[in-house]
Amino acid sequence: MSEVTAFLIQKPWLLAILCSVTGYFIGSVSFARIVYFIVTKNRKIGSFSEPVPHSDETFESDLVSATLVTKKIGARYGCMTSISDMLKVALPTLLVKILFPSQPYYLFTALFGVIGHNLPVYYRFKGGRGESPILGILFVINWFGLLLVNLAAIILGFIMGSVLVVRWGGYVLMIFWLWYYFNDWRYALFMILINFFFWFSMRKDLSHFMELKKKKGMEFTEEDVSQFILMGKSLGRALDKYSLFAVYKRKKNKYRQSK
């Protein structure tokens, strides 16, 4: 084994390609489909379809992930899928990190593992959005930073009054944290690419959401959004009541009414 690792260290481009290809093909394994088949014996999982709160509209998406499994057969199996998706990319990333500590080759494994999850070659490039694999690889790369940026995202979310900032703001903040922590532009570039592929995979869903919100004049409370994205009602309800933005809106409305 030591001879193989020594040979690969002398061939950095070969090692980078090997890490990328291996990460992609492992990441392409769809545990959402596997878990769904084991439970239901049905090979076809179907599409994501959910009624939009306070309307007769339906939100549809082509994602195939732990979220879809949760919607189809329950939270327990959705949790199993999410953990499996974390491990399928986190463990290869950790292995490369241990075997080749001199340079961050494991960033190739992590990045292409997420790409494989989002665009799996085995399933005509129809996959998930990458949240579970991203959490898994960030735990391996810098678990303390992962906790820190998520705490910062929660604080920022309560300032802005947005459950989406609470959930996804940490991915953006992680760009600056990894750059600061490792003092290496490669980590910042890695996280920029992770964000790109995550938001690229979300583009249709976000476009549909904005269309419902703006063009059709629908108004969603943070409680509605929180429940819709499977974060429960409590977080959204708290943001609607206690966020800095919500407090500002209430005071603004009271001032207008008093005039």
C-alpha positions as CSV (number, residue, x, y, z in Angstrom):
1,M,0.0,0.0,0.0
2,S,2.8,2.4,0.9
3,E,4.4,1.7,-2.5
4,V,1.2,2.6,-4.3
5,T,0.7,5.8,-2.3
6,A,4.4,6.8,-2.9
7,F,4.0,6.3,-6.6
8,L,0.8,8.3,-6.7
9,I,2.4,11.2,-4.7
10,Q,5.0,11.4,-7.5
11,K,2.2,11.7,-10.1
12,P,0.1,14.6,-8.7
13,W,-2.1,14.9,-11.8
14,L,-2.8,11.2,-11.9
15,L,-3.7,11.3,-8.2
16,A,-6.0,14.3,-8.7
17,I,-7.8,12.6,-11.6
18,L,-8.1,9.3,-9.7
19,C,-9.6,11.1,-6.7
20,S,-12.0,13.0,-8.9
21,V,-13.2,10.0,-10.8
22,T,-13.5,7.8,-7.7
23,G,-15.4,10.5,-5.8
24,Y,-17.8,11.0,-8.8
25,F,-18.7,7.4,-9.2
26,I,-19.1,6.8,-5.5
27,G,-21.1,10.0,-5.2
28,S,-23.4,8.9,-8.0
29,V,-24.7,6.0,-5.9
30,S,-28.3,7.0,-5.1
31,F,-29.2,5.9,-1.6
32,A,-32.6,7.5,-2.0
33,R,-33.4,5.0,-4.7
34,I,-31.8,2.1,-2.8
35,V,-33.7,2.8,0.4
36,Y,-36.9,3.3,-1.4
37,F,-36.6,0.0,-3.3
38,I,-35.6,-1.9,-0.1
39,V,-38.7,-0.6,1.7
40,T,-41.3,-0.6,-1.1
41,K,-39.8,-3.1,-3.6
42,N,-40.6,-0.6,-6.3
43,R,-37.8,0.5,-8.5
44,K,-39.5,3.8,-9.6
45,I,-39.5,6.4,-6.8
46,G,-41.7,9.0,-8.6
47,S,-41.3,12.7,-8.5
48,F,-41.5,15.3,-5.8
49,S,-44.9,16.9,-5.6
50,E,-46.2,19.0,-2.7
51,P,-49.2,21.4,-2.4
52,V,-48.2,25.0,-2.0
53,P,-49.6,26.5,1.3
54,H,-52.7,28.7,1.0
55,S,-53.2,28.0,-2.7
56,D,-54.4,25.3,-5.2
57,E,-50.9,25.3,-6.8
58,T,-48.6,22.3,-6.7
59,F,-44.8,22.5,-6.3
60,E,-43.1,19.9,-8.4
61,S,-39.4,19.1,-8.6
62,D,-37.2,16.4,-10.2
63,L,-35.0,16.0,-7.1
64,V,-34.2,12.4,-5.9
65,S,-32.9,12.7,-2.4
66,A,-33.5,12.2,1.3
67,T,-36.2,14.9,1.1
68,L,-38.1,12.9,-1.5
69,V,-37.8,9.7,0.6
70,T,-39.1,11.5,3.6
71,K,-42.1,12.7,1.6
72,K,-42.8,9.3,0.1
73,I,-42.2,6.8,3.0
74,G,-41.5,8.8,6.2
75,A,-38.9,10.6,8.2
76,R,-37.1,7.5,9.5
77,Y,-36.2,6.3,6.1
78,G,-35.4,9.9,5.0
79,C,-32.9,10.1,7.9
80,M,-31.3,6.8,6.9
81,T,-30.9,8.1,3.3
82,S,-29.4,11.4,4.5
83,I,-26.9,9.6,6.7
84,S,-25.9,7.2,3.9
85,D,-25.5,10.1,1.5
86,M,-23.2,11.9,4.0
87,L,-21.1,8.8,4.6
88,K,-20.7,7.8,0.9
89,V,-18.7,11.0,0.2
90,A,-17.3,11.7,3.7
91,L,-15.6,8.4,4.1
92,P,-13.7,8.4,0.8
93,T,-12.8,12.1,1.5
94,L,-11.4,11.1,4.9
95,L,-9.5,8.1,3.5
96,V,-7.8,10.3,0.9
97,K,-7.1,12.9,3.6
98,I,-5.3,10.3,5.7
99,L,-3.4,8.6,2.9
100,F,-2.2,11.8,1.2
101,P,-1.8,14.5,4.0
102,S,0.8,16.6,2.2
103,Q,-1.6,18.2,-0.2
104,P,-5.4,18.6,-0.2
105,Y,-6.2,16.0,-2.8
106,Y,-9.2,15.1,-0.8
107,L,-10.9,18.3,-2.0
108,F,-11.1,16.6,-5.5
109,T,-12.8,13.6,-3.9
110,A,-15.2,15.8,-2.0
111,L,-16.1,18.1,-4.9
112,F,-16.7,15.4,-7.4
113,G,-18.6,13.3,-4.8
114,V,-21.1,16.1,-4.5
115,I,-21.3,16.5,-8.3
116,G,-21.9,12.8,-8.6
117,H,-24.7,13.0,-6.1
118,N,-26.3,15.9,-8.0
119,L,-25.7,14.5,-11.5
120,P,-25.4,10.7,-11.1
121,V,-24.3,8.9,-14.3
122,Y,-26.2,5.8,-13.3
123,Y,-29.6,7.5,-13.3
124,R,-29.4,9.8,-16.4
125,F,-28.0,12.6,-14.3
126,K,-31.1,13.0,-12.1
127,G,-30.1,13.3,-8.5
128,G,-30.4,15.3,-5.4
129,R,-29.3,18.8,-4.4
130,G,-26.2,17.9,-2.4
131,E,-27.1,19.0,1.1
132,S,-26.3,15.7,2.9
133,P,-23.0,15.1,1.0
134,I,-21.9,18.7,1.6
135,L,-22.5,18.4,5.4
136,G,-20.6,15.1,5.4
137,I,-17.5,16.5,3.6
138,L,-17.4,19.7,5.6
139,F,-17.5,17.7,8.8
140,V,-14.4,15.9,7.6
141,I,-12.6,19.0,6.3
142,N,-13.3,21.3,9.2
143,W,-16.0,20.2,11.7
144,F,-15.5,23.2,13.9
145,G,-16.0,25.6,11.0
146,L,-19.1,23.8,10.1
147,L,-20.6,24.4,13.5
148,L,-19.4,28.0,13.6
149,V,-20.8,29.0,10.2
150,N,-24.2,27.4,11.0
151,L,-24.4,29.2,14.2
152,A,-23.6,32.4,12.3
153,A,-26.3,31.5,9.8
154,I,-28.8,31.1,12.6
155,I,-28.0,34.5,14.0
156,L,-28.0,36.1,10.5
157,G,-31.3,34.3,9.8
158,F,-32.9,35.8,12.9
159,I,-31.7,39.3,11.9
160,M,-33.0,39.0,8.4
161,G,-36.1,37.0,9.3
162,S,-35.4,34.2,6.8
163,V,-35.5,30.4,7.3
164,L,-33.7,29.9,4.1
165,V,-30.7,31.9,5.4
166,V,-30.8,29.8,8.5
167,R,-30.7,26.6,6.4
168,W,-28.3,27.5,3.6
169,G,-26.5,30.6,4.6
170,G,-23.7,28.6,6.2
171,Y,-22.6,27.3,2.8
172,V,-21.8,30.8,1.6
173,L,-20.1,31.8,4.9
174,M,-18.0,28.7,4.7
175,I,-16.1,30.2,1.7
176,F,-14.7,32.9,3.9
177,W,-14.1,30.7,6.9
178,L,-12.1,28.1,5.0
179,W,-10.0,30.8,3.3
180,Y,-9.3,32.3,6.7
181,Y,-8.7,29.1,8.6
182,F,-6.4,27.3,6.0
183,N,-5.0,30.5,4.6
184,D,-5.1,28.7,1.2
185,W,-7.0,29.9,-1.9
186,R,-7.6,26.3,-2.9
187,Y,-10.1,25.8,-0.1
188,A,-11.9,29.0,-0.9
189,L,-12.1,27.9,-4.6
190,F,-13.3,24.5,-3.5
191,M,-16.1,26.0,-1.5
192,I,-17.1,28.4,-4.3
193,L,-17.4,25.4,-6.6
194,I,-19.5,23.6,-4.0
195,N,-21.8,26.5,-3.8
196,F,-22.0,26.8,-7.6
197,F,-23.1,23.2,-8.0
198,F,-25.5,23.4,-5.1
199,W,-27.2,26.5,-6.3
200,F,-27.1,25.3,-9.9
201,S,-29.0,22.1,-8.8
202,M,-31.5,24.4,-7.0
203,R,-32.1,26.8,-9.9
204,K,-35.4,25.3,-11.1
205,D,-36.8,25.0,-7.6
206,L,-35.8,28.5,-6.7
207,S,-37.2,29.9,-10.0
208,H,-40.5,28.2,-9.4
209,F,-40.6,29.5,-5.9
210,M,-39.9,33.1,-7.0
211,E,-42.5,32.7,-9.8
212,L,-45.2,31.7,-7.2
213,K,-44.1,34.5,-4.9
214,K,-43.8,37.4,-7.3
215,K,-45.7,36.8,-10.5
216,K,-48.8,35.2,-8.8
217,G,-48.6,37.4,-5.8
218,M,-48.4,34.7,-3.2
219,E,-47.2,35.6,0.3
220,F,-45.6,32.9,2.5
221,T,-44.9,33.3,6.1
222,E,-41.6,31.9,7.4
223,E,-43.7,29.2,9.2
224,D,-45.0,28.1,5.8
225,V,-41.5,28.0,4.3
226,S,-40.1,26.2,7.3
227,Q,-42.8,23.5,7.2
228,F,-42.5,23.1,3.5
229,I,-38.8,22.4,3.5
230,L,-39.2,19.9,6.4
231,M,-37.7,22.1,9.2
232,G,-40.9,22.1,11.2
233,K,-43.2,24.9,12.1
234,S,-41.4,26.0,15.3
235,L,-38.4,27.7,13.6
236,G,-40.5,29.6,11.1
237,R,-43.0,30.6,13.8
238,A,-40.1,32.0,15.9
239,L,-38.8,33.9,13.0
240,D,-42.2,35.4,12.2
241,K,-42.5,36.6,15.8
242,Y,-39.0,37.3,17.1
243,S,-36.6,38.0,14.2
244,L,-35.3,41.5,14.0
245,F,-37.0,42.0,10.6
246,A,-40.4,40.8,12.0
247,V,-40.1,43.2,15.0
248,Y,-39.2,46.0,12.6
249,K,-42.2,45.3,10.4
250,R,-44.6,45.3,13.3
251,K,-43.3,48.6,14.6
252,K,-43.4,50.1,11.2
253,N,-47.1,49.0,10.8
254,K,-48.0,50.3,14.2
255,Y,-46.4,53.7,13.3
256,R,-48.4,53.8,10.1
257,Q,-51.6,53.0,11.8
258,S,-51.0,55.7,14.5
259,K,-50.6,58.4,11.9
